[in-house]
Amino acid sequence: MIKVEEIKLLINNKYIPLNPIMSKVLTNIIIGFLDALKGIPREKKHIKVEISL
């Protein structure tokens, strides 16, 4: 089980608070995606995802 220290969502540089359920859902989606990729370190200490539209 992965223990999440902190997850932040910023939209247009504005912090959007996430409740614990949404934090867990978002974390699990990202971890699941990364686990499907090759070459990703098994031990992950920090993950940063940035999307520009």
Secondary structure, 3 states (H helix, E strand, C coil): CCCCCCCCEEECCEEECCCHHHHHHHHHHHHHHHHCCCCCCCCCCCCCCCCCC
